[in-house]
Amino acid sequence: MAFRDGKIGCAVVGYGPTFNFGGMHCKWIEAVEDMRLLAICDRDPERAALARSEWPETVDVSQDLDEVLARDDIDMVSVVTAHNTHARLVIKCLEAGKHTIVDKPMCITIPEATTMIEASHRAGKSLGIFHNRRHDGNVRAIKEAIEQGLLGQVFDIELSATGYWHPGGDAWRLRKEVSGGLMYDWGSHAIDWVLSMVPSQMAEITGFFYKLMWPEVTNEDQTQAIIRFENGTCAKITQSTLDYAGKPLWRILGTEGAIVDGGGGAIDGYCKEVSGPSGGTFTLINSEGRKEMPYKESDWVTHYRDVADHLLRGAKMPVSGEDGRRVITVLQTAERSSKEGRSLVPEYK
């Protein structure tokens, strides 16, 4: 596909207030030399007005998605909307002949993910999932330590975002029928991190989901997914609003060392800056003792640079539809496991 002036014409669908994430997608796209932000679409008149005020000269703002999709100069659309709208909007964009990036989580159900992938194949257009937090400074540093063999053979990974609080924030994020549930928030990041670090297919998934408090919130209060991989690695991912004790964010065990990262789930600058500082450390523990290892810089804009390399130069899509479907497979299979009281073999490994 030929792109005008060698640049990818882009539109962002969704300019909602949650973490200013629609606005951040616009900033990340504009920071990529090979991309050009041409349009923003939000059906809410107040959000559309805000987009016009923040991008007054170079970007057209519309409340009509059909109007945006009809434009010949739009090559790629980024969908940044509520989780339960992802599948419908992505398929609409693909069928309009646009390459499509969708913010995480890809969707809510495995059948939705498969339908999205099939729509991409039929249209001959690329589908990518925006798991850009693979580029968080701590994630990059931890993955590098594992790849350098500093832990030997990794066999146990724990990722925990836990505490005790009444869930708050945007109303839609607290409603299971819209958000997908508690683990679809931070947990989808954590699952993607684990799947990108463990070079093995999944063998079995076990879930423990609890709804014990706060009836006005329909999301679960605590969720846990345990993944056993075919290479023997075990990963335990927990997101909880019922944990008085708390746990480190990362705890990784290997045959020659371990990593503990007690930092919070938020990284300095995220949803505010195109890239972030390298502040923070994790602890590497081995036979020589304990050593504080610095985080790397957070380079979130790299995700869109990699998308541009895919579209313009044939590089691999950084996170494909099939990659995103593995995350959804863990989310949905863990919940089903909890309901049935047994471990399950995942449909997509």
C-alpha positions in Angstrom: 0.0 0.0 0.0 1.3 3.4 -1.0 1.2 6.1 1.7 1.0 9.8 0.8 4.3 11.5 1.1 5.7 8.3 2.6 3.8 9.0 5.9 1.0 7.0 7.5 -2.2 9.1 7.8 -3.7 8.4 11.3 -7.0 8.9 13.1 -7.7 8.4 16.8 -11.2 7.2 17.8 -12.0 8.0 21.4 -10.8 11.1 23.3 -12.3 10.2 26.6 -11.1 11.5 30.0 -9.8 8.2 31.4 -6.1 8.9 32.0 -6.2 11.3 29.0 -5.4 8.2 27.0 -6.9 9.3 23.7 -4.8 12.5 24.0 -1.7 10.4 24.7 -2.3 8.2 21.6 -2.4 11.5 19.6 0.9 12.6 21.2 2.6 9.2 20.6 1.5 9.2 17.0 2.7 12.7 16.4 6.1 11.8 17.9 6.7 9.2 15.1 8.4 10.7 12.0 6.6 8.2 9.7 3.1 9.0 11.0 0.9 12.0 10.6 -2.1 12.6 12.9 -5.0 13.8 10.7 -8.2 13.2 12.6 -9.7 12.7 16.0 -13.2 11.3 16.5 -15.4 11.4 19.7 -19.2 11.3 19.7 -19.3 13.3 23.0 -19.6 17.0 22.0 -17.6 18.1 25.1 -14.7 15.8 24.4 -14.8 16.7 20.7 -14.6 20.4 21.7 -11.6 19.7 24.0 -9.8 17.9 21.2 -10.4 20.9 18.9 -8.9 23.2 21.5 -5.9 21.0 22.1 -5.2 20.3 18.4 -6.5 23.6 16.8 -4.5 23.8 13.6 -3.3 20.4 12.2 -6.0 17.9 13.1 -9.7 17.6 12.0 -12.1 16.7 14.8 -15.3 14.8 14.1 -18.2 13.3 16.0 -19.0 10.9 13.1 -16.8 7.8 12.7 -18.3 7.1 9.2 -17.1 10.5 8.1 -13.6 9.7 9.3 -13.5 6.3 7.7 -14.6 7.7 4.4 -11.4 9.7 4.1 -8.9 8.4 1.6 -6.0 10.0 3.4 -6.6 8.0 6.6 -4.5 4.8 6.5 -4.6 3.7 10.1 -7.1 4.1 12.9 -6.4 3.8 16.6 -9.4 2.7 18.7 -9.2 4.1 22.3 -12.7 3.5 23.7 -14.5 1.4 26.4 -13.5 -2.3 26.4 -16.9 -3.6 25.3 -16.9 -1.5 22.2 -13.5 -2.6 20.9 -14.6 -5.6 18.8 -17.4 -3.7 17.0 -15.4 -0.6 16.2 -12.3 -2.5 15.2 -14.2 -4.6 12.7 -15.9 -1.5 11.3 -12.5 0.2 10.8 -11.0 -2.9 9.1 -14.0 -3.4 6.8 -13.5 0.3 5.8 -10.0 -0.6 4.6 -8.0 0.9 7.5 -5.1 -0.7 9.3 -6.3 -0.7 12.9 -4.6 -0.5 16.3 -6.8 -1.1 19.4 -5.9 -0.2 22.9 -5.6 -3.0 25.4 -7.4 -5.2 26.3 -8.1 -6.3 22.7 -11.7 -7.1 23.6 -13.6 -9.0 26.3 -14.2 -12.6 24.9 -12.2 -15.1 22.9 -14.8 -15.3 20.1 -14.6 -11.5 19.7 -10.9 -11.7 19.4 -11.1 -14.4 16.7 -13.7 -12.4 14.8 -11.5 -9.4 14.8 -8.5 -11.4 13.5 -10.7 -12.9 10.8 -11.9 -9.5 9.8 -8.3 -8.3 9.5 -7.4 -11.3 7.2 -10.5 -10.7 5.0 -9.8 -7.0 4.6 -6.1 -7.6 4.0 -5.3 -4.9 6.7 -3.1 -5.1 9.7 -4.5 -5.5 13.3 -2.3 -4.5 16.2 -2.9 -4.4 20.0 -1.6 -1.4 21.9 0.3 -3.2 24.7 2.9 -0.3 24.9 3.6 -0.9 28.6 6.0 -3.6 27.5 8.2 -0.5 27.2 7.9 0.5 30.9 11.4 1.1 32.3 11.1 -1.7 35.0 9.7 -4.2 32.5 12.5 -3.5 30.0 15.1 -3.9 32.7 13.7 -7.1 34.2 13.3 -8.7 30.8 16.9 -7.7 29.9 18.2 -9.3 33.2 16.3 -12.6 32.3 17.6 -12.6 28.8 21.2 -12.1 30.0 20.8 -15.2 32.1 21.3 -13.4 35.5 18.6 -15.6 37.0 19.5 -18.9 35.3 16.4 -20.8 34.4 13.3 -18.9 35.4 10.7 -21.2 36.9 8.3 -19.0 38.9 6.9 -15.5 38.3 4.5 -13.6 40.5 3.0 -10.3 39.5 0.7 -8.6 42.0 -1.2 -5.3 42.0 -2.9 -5.5 45.4 -4.1 -3.4 48.2 -7.3 -2.7 50.2 -9.5 0.1 48.9 -13.0 0.9 47.7 -12.8 0.8 43.9 -13.1 4.3 42.3 -12.5 6.1 39.1 -14.5 6.3 35.9 -17.9 4.6 36.3 -17.6 2.4 33.2 -14.3 0.9 34.5 -16.2 -0.4 37.6 -18.9 -2.2 35.5 -18.1 -5.7 34.6 -20.4 -5.7 31.5 -18.4 -2.8 30.1 -14.8 -3.3 31.4 -14.8 -7.1 31.3 -13.9 -7.2 35.0 -11.1 -6.3 37.5 -8.3 -8.2 35.8 -9.0 -6.6 32.4 -7.5 -3.4 33.7 -3.9 -3.7 35.0 -4.1 -7.5 34.8 -4.1 -7.4 31.0 -0.7 -5.6 31.1 0.7 -8.1 33.5 -0.5 -11.1 31.4 1.1 -9.6 28.3 4.4 -9.0 30.2 4.5 -12.6 31.3 3.5 -14.0 27.8 6.2 -11.9 26.2 8.9 -13.1 28.6 8.2 -16.8 28.8 9.3 -18.6 25.6 6.7 -21.4 25.8 3.1 -22.2 25.0 0.6 -22.4 27.9 -0.4 -25.8 29.1 -3.0 -25.0 31.8 -4.8 -22.1 33.4 -6.3 -21.9 36.9 -8.4 -19.0 38.2 -9.6 -17.7 41.5 -12.1 -14.9 41.3 -13.9 -13.3 44.3 -16.8 -10.9 44.6 -17.3 -10.3 48.4 -17.6 -6.5 48.9 -19.1 -3.3 47.5 -22.2 -4.5 45.7 -22.5 -1.2 43.8 -19.3 -2.2 41.9 -19.9 -5.1 39.5 -16.3 -5.9 38.9 -14.7 -8.6 41.1 -12.8 -7.6 44.3 -9.9 -10.0 43.7 -8.8 -12.0 40.7 -5.9 -14.4 40.2 -4.8 -16.3 37.1 -2.2 -19.1 37.4 -0.6 -20.1 34.2 1.5 -23.3 33.9 3.6 -23.3 30.7 4.7 -26.3 28.8 8.4 -25.6 29.7 7.5 -25.9 33.4 7.4 -22.2 34.3 4.6 -21.1 36.6 3.2 -17.6 36.6 0.7 -16.2 39.1 -1.0 -12.9 38.4 -3.1 -11.2 41.0 -5.1 -8.0 41.0 -7.0 -7.3 44.3 -8.8 -4.5 46.2 -9.1 -6.8 49.2 -5.5 -7.3 50.2 -4.6 -5.7 53.6 -1.1 -7.2 53.5 0.1 -6.2 50.0 2.8 -7.9 48.0 5.8 -6.8 45.8 4.8 -6.0 42.2 7.3 -8.5 40.8 8.8 -11.6 42.4 10.7 -13.9 40.0 12.6 -17.0 40.9 15.4 -18.6 38.9 17.9 -21.4 39.4 20.7 -18.9 39.9 19.0 -15.8 41.3 15.8 -13.9 42.0 14.2 -10.5 41.3 12.0 -8.5 43.7 10.5 -5.2 42.5 8.5 -3.5 45.2 7.6 -0.6 43.1 4.0 0.4 42.3 2.2 -0.4 39.1 2.5 3.2 37.9 5.7 4.4 36.2 6.7 8.1 36.3 5.5 10.0 33.3 3.0 7.5 32.0 -0.1 9.1 30.4 1.7 12.4 30.7 4.9 12.2 28.6 5.8 10.5 25.3 8.8 8.8 27.1 9.6 8.5 30.8 12.6 8.8 33.0 14.6 5.8 34.3 13.9 6.4 38.0 13.6 3.4 40.2 15.4 0.1 40.9 14.6 -3.6 41.4 16.5 -6.0 43.6 18.6 -8.8 42.1 19.3 -11.5 44.7 21.9 -14.3 44.1 24.7 -16.2 45.7 26.8 -12.9 45.9 24.1 -11.1 47.8 21.6 -8.3 46.9 22.1 -5.7 44.3 19.9 -2.8 43.3 19.5 -2.7 39.5 18.3 0.5 37.8 15.2 0.6 35.7 15.8 1.5 32.0 14.1 4.5 30.5 10.4 4.1 29.5 10.1 4.5 25.7 6.4 4.1 25.1 6.5 5.8 21.7 8.6 2.9 20.4 5.3 0.9 20.1 4.0 3.2 17.3 7.5 3.4 15.8 7.4 -0.4 15.5 3.9 -0.2 14.0 5.3 2.2 11.4 8.1 -0.2 10.6 5.6 -2.9 10.1 3.4 -0.9 7.7 6.1 0.8 5.8 9.0 -1.7 5.8 7.4 -5.1 6.4 8.7 -5.6 10.0 6.7 -7.8 12.4 3.7 -6.1 14.1 4.9 -5.5 17.7 1.8 -7.0 19.2 -0.4 -8.9 16.7 -4.0 -9.8 17.0 -2.9 -13.4 17.8 -0.7 -12.0 20.6 -3.7 -10.1 22.0 -5.9 -13.1 21.8 -3.6 -15.0 24.0 -4.1 -12.3 26.7 -7.9 -12.6 26.3 -7.6 -16.4 26.5 -5.9 -16.1 29.9 -8.5 -13.6 31.2 -11.6 -15.6 30.1 -10.2 -19.0 30.8 -9.1 -18.0 34.3 -12.6 -16.7 35.1 -14.2 -19.9 33.7 -11.8 -22.0 35.8 -12.9 -20.2 38.9 -16.5 -20.8 38.1 -16.0 -24.5 37.4 -13.5 -25.2 40.2 -10.9 -26.8 38.0 -7.9 -26.1 35.9 -8.4 -25.7 32.1 -6.4 -26.2 29.0 -6.5 -22.9 27.0 -8.1 -22.7 23.6 -5.2 -20.6 22.3 -1.8 -21.5 23.8 
